[in-house]
Amino acid sequence: MSVPSETMMDLLKELALLKELDSKYETGPRSELEVSEFDKRQNRRREIADQIKALGENGG
């Protein structure tokens, strides 16, 4: 597997993990720490989307 493909797979795995954590967040009461962690996951999700887009544009 090429490096861009491996990178893409790693990013997709991370997105799946973030989605799982978010589903747990949505089902219960939220502390300030949980809200902060959710915000960090949202930011990371945007970063991953940008990285995936860049990989796609570069033919990866």
Secondary structure, 3 states (H helix, E strand, C coil): CCHHHHHHHHHHHHHHHHHHHHHHHHCCCCCHHHHHHHHHHHHHHHHHHHHHHHHHHCCC
